């Protein structure tokens, strides 16, 4: 399944990256991971957000 996702991201005009961020829950204090697929131009902008 993952190979199909990666292959579909490489086709087309834009290049995409998969960004995985750790987010801390305010209730429990545990960390969860949030995955997003974004264009390469938006990666730095996305990581600058909190």
C-alpha angles and dihedrals in degrees: 000000000000092000091057091051093049092046092051091050092056096055120082135038101297130064118227134198131201111232119198117192130181114229123192118223114231093210102050104013090231121136122240128185124236118199124200134173111217138164114268091246092062099047097093091044091052094048092049090062120088 
